[in-house]
Amino acid sequence: MESLERGSEKIQASTRDVRHLSCCILSSLLASLSASPPVDLRINLIHIDSRSNFSTSELFHRASQRTRYRTKTRELKLTNSSPNFRSSLHSMDGEYLLELAIGTPSIPFMAIVDTGSDLIWTQCEPCISCFAQPTPYTTPPGPLPSLHSPAQALCVRASHTITAPRVPSNITSPLLFGSLADLNASSGATQSTPLAQNPFDPSFYYLDLKGISIGETLLPIRAETFELKKDGSGGVIIDTGTALTRLEQAGYDIVAREIKSIVNLPLVNSSELCFSLSSRLVPNMPDMILHFEGANMTLPMDNYMIVDSNKGLFCLAMIGVTGGSILGNYQQKNIHILYNLAGGMLSFVPAKCSEI
């Protein structure tokens, strides 16, 4: 057994447990709902660091580590040509978790909720050529559905809002399915942008990012910087399982240069773009706007900068990478996001999670 550290608290989970949990909820739900009418479902998500006693700087460092680890894992998966390649699960995997129980008698689990991972099925009896696991195999109530089962209607329409890693315990990050996945309860104007397909990497939800503005300034980022290439490389993925947004290096460099010109404070020597708040006064920052096809996502300062007043740090919650960009969950805070898979659209609107 391996434990996920959360400050003074430890949550016991084997590395392989967490791996097949993310699919166990899918396989169990699909099996039980295959003969049922569409249902509504609300799940309250738990951030992996929400019950910790980490400082703001430590939370930022952990988020950065998880983002870089996830980036390396995805790169290994994409570059490994072996059909038997299986990426190992690590305690750094996952950002938002849910509590569930499976089987009779029920066994409690913490499962990862992740829009940027493959569909994985748990091991069920009868089991042939299975690998060892510390928990019993699942016994399905009937034949498991195929990937084309009508029960997948459960996942055709879903929405979520995400809170910061540390918020009052009565404020949750809800994941909604069915008719509950409705943006009408949110405030502001709803905007929509197409979900793009990548035949080389069909597990992910791609968005067409046209450009980035900071305040009134449209940054001079080349149009092809965020394009999904014909060979399947590049593009922009929206992912709840990545903490910090990773931008293609050419685009990141321009964003970082503009941030430096606005902040005008001494830089701190670190792997991320951080400034020293020697006066403890936080600069006023304009909104950052992500220009998608047909929609503009406005990010207030709290969605792209991290403030640690105790240590006097002011950091950009993004990192530069090569090989494709990802819109991470830090930038998705307090935005109600609707995935309409049947319509091939992603819609979003500013929201207060406590009111959803």
C-alpha positions as CSV (number, residue, x, y, z in Angstrom):
1,M,0.0,0.0,0.0
2,E,1.1,3.5,-0.7
3,S,-0.4,6.6,0.8
4,L,-1.3,10.0,-0.7
5,E,0.2,12.7,1.6
6,R,-2.1,15.5,2.6
7,G,-0.3,17.6,5.1
8,S,-0.9,16.0,8.5
9,E,-3.4,13.5,7.0
10,K,-2.7,10.4,5.0
11,I,-5.3,8.8,2.7
12,Q,-4.5,5.2,2.1
13,A,-4.7,4.1,-1.5
14,S,-2.6,1.8,-3.6
15,T,-1.2,3.2,-6.8
16,R,-3.1,0.6,-8.9
17,D,-6.2,1.2,-6.8
18,V,-6.4,4.8,-8.0
19,R,-5.6,3.8,-11.5
20,H,-8.6,1.5,-12.0
21,L,-10.9,3.5,-9.8
22,S,-11.3,6.2,-12.4
23,C,-12.7,3.6,-14.7
24,C,-14.5,1.6,-12.0
25,I,-17.0,4.3,-11.5
26,L,-17.6,4.3,-15.3
27,S,-17.9,0.6,-15.7
28,S,-20.2,0.3,-12.6
29,L,-22.4,3.1,-13.6
30,L,-22.7,1.9,-17.2
31,A,-23.5,-1.6,-16.1
32,S,-26.2,-0.5,-13.7
33,L,-27.7,2.0,-16.0
34,S,-27.6,0.0,-19.3
35,A,-31.3,-0.8,-19.0
36,S,-32.4,2.4,-17.2
37,P,-33.7,5.7,-18.5
38,P,-31.3,8.7,-18.4
39,V,-30.5,9.9,-14.9
40,D,-29.4,13.1,-13.2
41,L,-26.3,12.9,-11.1
42,R,-24.5,15.4,-8.8
43,I,-21.0,14.6,-7.4
44,N,-19.1,16.9,-5.2
45,L,-15.4,16.8,-6.0
46,I,-12.5,17.1,-3.5
47,H,-9.2,18.7,-4.4
48,I,-6.2,16.6,-3.6
49,D,-4.8,19.3,-1.4
50,S,-8.0,20.7,0.1
51,R,-7.5,19.0,3.5
52,S,-3.8,19.9,3.8
53,N,-2.0,22.4,5.9
54,F,0.4,23.5,3.0
55,S,1.2,27.2,2.6
56,T,0.3,29.0,-0.6
57,S,3.9,28.6,-1.9
58,E,3.8,24.9,-1.1
59,L,0.5,24.5,-2.9
60,F,1.9,26.3,-5.9
61,H,5.0,24.2,-5.9
62,R,3.0,21.0,-5.6
63,A,0.7,22.0,-8.5
64,S,3.7,22.8,-10.6
65,Q,5.3,19.5,-9.9
66,R,2.1,17.6,-10.7
67,T,1.7,19.6,-14.0
68,R,5.3,18.8,-15.0
69,Y,4.9,15.1,-14.0
70,R,1.7,14.8,-16.0
71,T,3.4,16.5,-19.0
72,K,6.2,14.0,-19.0
73,T,3.8,11.0,-18.6
74,R,1.8,12.2,-21.6
75,E,4.9,12.7,-23.7
76,L,6.1,9.1,-22.8
77,K,2.7,7.7,-23.8
78,L,2.7,9.6,-27.2
79,T,6.3,8.7,-28.1
80,N,6.2,5.0,-27.0
81,S,5.4,2.9,-30.0
82,S,5.0,-0.4,-28.1
83,P,1.4,-1.7,-28.1
84,N,2.0,-3.1,-24.6
85,F,3.0,0.3,-23.1
86,R,1.2,1.0,-19.8
87,S,2.0,4.2,-18.0
88,S,2.3,3.7,-14.2
89,L,0.1,5.6,-11.8
90,H,1.8,7.7,-9.2
91,S,0.6,9.4,-6.1
92,M,1.1,12.7,-7.9
93,D,-1.7,11.8,-10.4
94,G,-5.0,13.4,-10.0
95,E,-6.3,16.8,-9.0
96,Y,-9.9,16.4,-8.1
97,L,-11.2,13.2,-6.4
98,L,-14.6,11.8,-5.5
99,E,-15.6,9.3,-2.8
100,L,-17.5,6.2,-3.9
101,A,-18.1,2.7,-2.8
102,I,-18.2,-0.4,-5.0
103,G,-19.5,-3.9,-4.5
104,T,-21.5,-5.8,-1.9
105,P,-20.4,-5.4,0.8
106,S,-19.3,-2.0,-0.4
107,I,-15.6,-1.1,-0.5
108,P,-14.8,2.7,-0.2
109,F,-12.5,4.3,-2.7
110,M,-11.1,7.7,-3.6
111,A,-11.4,8.0,-7.4
112,I,-9.7,10.5,-9.8
113,V,-12.0,12.6,-11.9
114,D,-10.1,13.5,-15.1
115,T,-11.3,14.8,-18.5
116,G,-7.8,14.2,-19.9
117,S,-7.4,10.4,-19.6
118,D,-8.3,7.3,-21.4
119,L,-11.3,5.2,-20.5
120,I,-10.0,2.4,-18.4
121,W,-12.1,-0.6,-17.2
122,T,-11.7,-2.2,-13.8
123,Q,-11.0,-5.9,-13.5
124,C,-14.2,-7.9,-13.1
125,E,-14.9,-11.6,-12.4
126,P,-14.6,-13.9,-14.2
127,C,-11.1,-12.6,-14.8
128,I,-8.6,-14.1,-17.2
129,S,-4.9,-13.0,-17.3
130,C,-5.5,-10.3,-14.7
131,F,-2.8,-8.6,-12.7
132,A,-2.7,-8.7,-9.0
133,Q,-4.5,-6.0,-7.0
134,P,-4.9,-5.5,-3.2
135,T,-8.7,-5.3,-3.4
136,P,-11.3,-7.9,-4.7
137,Y,-12.2,-8.0,-8.3
138,T,-15.6,-6.4,-9.1
139,T,-18.6,-8.7,-9.7
140,P,-20.8,-6.9,-12.2
141,P,-24.6,-7.2,-11.8
142,G,-24.9,-8.4,-15.4
143,P,-23.0,-8.4,-18.7
144,L,-20.8,-5.3,-19.0
145,P,-21.8,-3.0,-21.8
146,S,-19.6,-2.4,-24.8
147,L,-18.1,1.0,-25.5
148,H,-21.1,1.7,-27.8
149,S,-23.7,1.0,-25.1
150,P,-26.7,3.3,-24.9
151,A,-25.8,3.7,-21.3
152,Q,-23.1,6.1,-22.4
153,A,-25.9,8.7,-22.7
154,L,-25.0,9.4,-19.0
155,C,-21.8,11.0,-20.2
156,V,-23.2,12.8,-23.2
157,R,-23.9,16.0,-21.2
158,A,-21.9,16.9,-18.1
159,S,-20.7,20.1,-16.5
160,H,-18.5,21.2,-13.6
161,T,-17.2,24.1,-11.7
162,I,-13.9,24.1,-9.8
163,T,-12.9,25.9,-6.6
164,A,-9.5,26.8,-5.4
165,P,-7.5,24.1,-3.6
166,R,-8.3,25.5,-0.2
167,V,-11.8,26.9,0.4
168,P,-14.3,26.6,3.3
169,S,-15.5,23.0,3.7
170,N,-19.1,24.0,2.8
171,I,-18.1,25.1,-0.7
172,T,-17.7,22.3,-3.1
173,S,-16.7,21.7,-6.8
174,P,-19.8,20.0,-8.3
175,L,-19.7,17.6,-11.2
176,L,-23.2,17.4,-12.8
177,F,-24.7,15.0,-15.3
178,G,-28.0,14.9,-17.3
179,S,-30.5,17.7,-16.9
180,L,-28.5,19.0,-13.9
181,A,-25.7,20.0,-16.3
182,D,-27.4,23.3,-17.1
183,L,-25.7,26.7,-17.2
184,N,-28.9,28.6,-16.4
185,A,-28.1,28.7,-12.7
186,S,-24.9,30.6,-13.4
187,S,-24.4,34.3,-13.8
188,G,-23.3,36.1,-17.0
189,A,-23.6,35.4,-20.7
190,T,-23.0,31.8,-21.8
191,Q,-20.5,31.3,-24.6
192,S,-19.7,28.2,-26.7
193,T,-16.8,26.9,-28.7
194,P,-16.5,23.7,-30.7
195,L,-14.8,20.7,-29.3
196,A,-12.2,19.6,-31.8
197,Q,-11.2,16.0,-32.6
198,N,-7.7,14.6,-32.9
199,P,-7.7,11.2,-34.6
200,F,-4.2,10.6,-33.3
201,D,-5.2,11.2,-29.7
202,P,-9.0,10.7,-29.3
203,S,-9.0,10.6,-25.5
204,F,-8.7,14.4,-25.2
205,Y,-11.0,17.4,-25.7
206,Y,-9.4,19.9,-28.0
207,L,-10.2,23.6,-28.3
208,D,-9.4,26.1,-31.0
209,L,-7.4,28.8,-29.3
210,K,-7.0,31.8,-31.6
211,G,-5.1,34.2,-29.4
212,I,-4.6,35.8,-26.0
213,S,-5.2,39.3,-24.7
214,I,-4.1,40.9,-21.4
215,G,-6.3,43.8,-20.7
216,E,-6.9,45.7,-24.0
217,T,-3.7,44.4,-25.5
218,L,-4.0,41.5,-28.0
219,L,-0.6,39.8,-27.8
220,P,1.4,39.2,-31.0
221,I,1.2,35.4,-30.9
222,R,1.5,33.8,-34.3
223,A,-1.8,32.2,-35.4
224,E,-0.2,28.7,-35.8
225,T,1.2,28.6,-32.3
226,F,-1.9,26.8,-30.8
227,E,-3.0,25.0,-33.9
228,L,-3.7,21.3,-34.0
229,K,-1.4,20.0,-36.7
230,K,-2.4,17.4,-39.3
231,D,0.0,14.9,-37.8
232,G,-1.8,15.2,-34.4
233,S,0.8,17.4,-32.7
234,G,0.1,20.7,-31.0
235,G,-3.3,21.9,-30.2
236,V,-4.9,22.9,-26.9
237,I,-6.5,20.4,-24.6
238,I,-8.9,21.3,-21.7
239,D,-8.1,19.1,-18.8
240,T,-9.3,18.9,-15.2
241,G,-6.4,16.6,-14.3
242,T,-3.7,19.2,-15.1
243,A,-3.2,21.9,-12.4
244,L,-1.5,24.8,-14.2
245,T,-2.1,25.8,-17.8
246,R,0.8,24.9,-20.0
247,L,1.3,27.1,-23.0
248,E,3.4,26.3,-26.1
249,Q,6.7,28.0,-25.4
250,A,6.5,30.6,-28.2
251,G,3.1,31.8,-26.8
252,Y,4.2,31.5,-23.2
253,D,7.3,33.7,-23.8
254,I,5.0,36.5,-25.2
255,V,2.6,36.2,-22.3
256,A,5.5,36.3,-19.8
257,R,7.0,39.3,-21.4
258,E,3.7,41.2,-21.2
259,I,3.2,40.2,-17.5
260,K,6.7,41.4,-16.7
261,S,6.0,44.8,-18.3
262,I,2.8,45.2,-16.2
263,V,4.2,44.0,-12.9
264,N,7.5,45.7,-13.0
265,L,8.8,44.1,-9.8
266,P,12.1,42.2,-9.1
267,L,12.1,38.6,-10.4
268,V,12.6,35.6,-8.1
269,N,15.0,32.9,-9.2
270,S,12.7,29.9,-9.7
271,S,11.5,27.6,-12.4
272,E,8.2,29.5,-12.6
273,L,7.7,33.2,-13.4
274,C,7.6,34.8,-9.9
275,F,8.1,38.3,-8.6
276,S,9.1,39.6,-5.2
277,L,6.4,41.5,-3.3
278,S,8.8,43.3,-1.1
279,S,6.2,46.0,-0.2
280,R,3.5,43.3,0.3
281,L,1.3,45.4,-2.1
282,V,-0.2,43.2,-4.9
283,P,-0.2,45.0,-8.3
284,N,-3.5,45.6,-10.0
285,M,-3.7,43.2,-13.0
286,P,-6.0,43.4,-15.9
287,D,-8.1,40.4,-17.0
288,M,-6.5,37.8,-19.3
289,I,-8.8,36.8,-22.2
290,L,-8.5,33.5,-24.1
291,H,-9.9,33.9,-27.6
292,F,-11.4,30.6,-28.7
293,E,-13.3,30.0,-31.9
294,G,-16.6,31.8,-31.3
295,A,-16.0,32.5,-27.6
296,N,-13.8,34.6,-25.2
297,M,-13.0,33.2,-21.8
298,T,-12.2,36.0,-19.4
299,L,-9.8,35.1,-16.6
300,P,-9.6,37.6,-13.6
301,M,-6.2,38.0,-11.9
302,D,-7.0,35.3,-9.4
303,N,-7.3,32.8,-12.2
304,Y,-3.9,33.3,-13.7
305,M,-1.7,34.8,-10.9
306,I,-0.9,33.3,-7.5
307,V,-0.3,35.6,-4.5
308,D,1.6,34.4,-1.4
309,S,1.6,37.5,0.9
310,N,3.4,35.6,3.7
311,K,6.5,34.9,1.6
312,G,6.1,37.9,-0.6
313,L,5.7,36.1,-3.9
314,F,3.5,36.9,-7.0
315,C,3.6,34.1,-9.6
316,L,2.2,33.4,-13.0
317,A,0.1,30.2,-12.8
318,M,1.3,28.9,-16.2
319,I,4.3,27.2,-17.5
320,G,6.0,27.1,-20.9
321,V,6.3,23.8,-22.8
322,T,6.8,22.3,-26.2
323,G,4.5,19.8,-27.9
324,G,1.0,21.1,-27.2
325,S,-0.9,23.3,-24.8
326,I,-3.3,22.4,-21.9
327,L,-5.9,24.6,-20.2
328,G,-5.4,23.6,-16.6
329,N,-7.9,23.6,-13.7
330,Y,-6.4,26.6,-12.0
331,Q,-7.6,28.7,-14.9
332,Q,-11.0,27.0,-14.8
333,K,-11.8,28.2,-11.2
334,N,-15.3,29.5,-10.7
335,I,-16.3,29.0,-14.4
336,H,-19.2,26.7,-15.0
337,I,-18.1,24.5,-17.9
338,L,-20.6,22.3,-19.9
339,Y,-19.4,19.4,-22.1
340,N,-22.0,18.7,-24.7
341,L,-20.5,15.7,-26.5
342,A,-23.5,15.0,-28.6
343,G,-23.4,18.5,-30.0
344,G,-19.6,18.7,-30.1
345,M,-19.6,21.9,-28.1
346,L,-18.0,23.3,-24.9
347,S,-20.0,26.1,-23.2
348,F,-19.0,28.2,-20.2
349,V,-20.1,31.0,-18.0
350,P,-18.7,32.7,-14.9
351,A,-20.2,31.1,-11.7
352,K,-20.2,31.0,-8.0
353,C,-19.7,27.4,-7.0
354,S,-21.5,27.8,-3.7
355,E,-24.7,28.7,-5.7
356,I,-24.7,25.7,-8.0
